[in-house]
Amino acid sequence: MNIVIVHGQNHKGSTYRIARMLAEKIGGEITEFFLPRDFGEFCTGCTQCFTVSETKCPHYGKLLPITQALDSADVIILASPVYFYHATGAMKAWLDHYGYRWMVHSPEASMFRKQGVCMTTAAGAGMKTANRDMADSLFFWGVARIYRYGIAIAATDWEHVADRKRRQIEQKTTALAETIRRRNGRIKPSLKTRIFFWMMSLMQRNGFNPRDVQYWKEKGWTDHKRPW
């Protein structure tokens, strides 16, 4: 399996270690990106990506290696420590560049056959909302199966995580890795995703954005063809 991890920070702390632990248990080729080291640009709001082409984004070239890795991955892991009840600003800034890939615009067909994991850690709380920051993008990209794992490690660094907590993390990542391996190659989108896709296919028959309308019609998705 091809696994891509996008880290919402540059340092290799607890979130990094747990994400890497999961990826290694899944097994396969692992590609990692660190934000903002590998991409730290802010969306300019020019709207060129969904009105003309994503190639018109002023950051298209810098973003391309990550985009290509996402498209070739079987599993996408988005990992971010909790920054005041949310994912890091670097993670949000990166995700903003893929608005054109949301189902309301021009989703990438391969996403509907992938599995995704959103992973967060905090000393205390905020994992649910931080995971939602990332899971929203995975869902609207069309990722077929999305898992969320957030844990309060009660420490500010990995070295001070209690042994009991480490055993809990080991057990959870082992179970999650087994689930992902078992489902690999047999993934279909959830009912929620299929319903939303169907709603978008109806909208795109006479949509408001010519580029999106053309994209959906060329894919055959406004009729009965589906990407899964």
Secondary structure, DSSP 4 states (H G I P E B T S, - for coil): -EEEEEESSSS-SHHHHHHHHHHHHH-SEEEEEETTTT--PPP----HHHHT-GGGSTTHHHHHHHHHHHHH-SEEEEEEE-BTTB--HHHHHHHGGGGGGSTTS---GGGGG-EEEEEEEESSS-HHHHHHHHHHHHHHHT-SEEEEEEEE-SSSSGGGS-HHHHHHHHHHHHHHHHHHHHHTT-----HHHHHHHHHHHHHGGG-S-HHHHHHHHHHTTTTT----
